[in-house]
Amino acid sequence: MKTTSIKTGYLKEHELKQAIVEYIAETDEELAQHLYDNDCSMEWDDDGNFVVSIDGEVEDKEVFPAEGSTTERVEEQVARLNKLAEKEK
């Protein structure tokens, strides 16, 4: 990564891909490996979202796990978001 000032950093495509892979690996190791192994494209859409399109196919996991474990899943997600918020401070 090249830094030109305190406010501006320039990431090369492979550096950004690696950062995304490492971020995804915290919650989904299989998807992170798929991204690492395949080509991808990155762009901003018209709504201002950053979109990463990965070549190849991966089987989607259940959105909601088996009954009784939804609360655990929500608690895990809240814990991950709190961890990210702490890192930003």
Secondary structure, 3 states (H helix, E strand, C coil): CEECCCCCEECCHHHHHHHHHHHHHCCCHHHHHHHHHCCEEEEECCCCCEEEEECCCCCCCCCCCCCCCHHHHHHHHHHHHHHHHHHHC
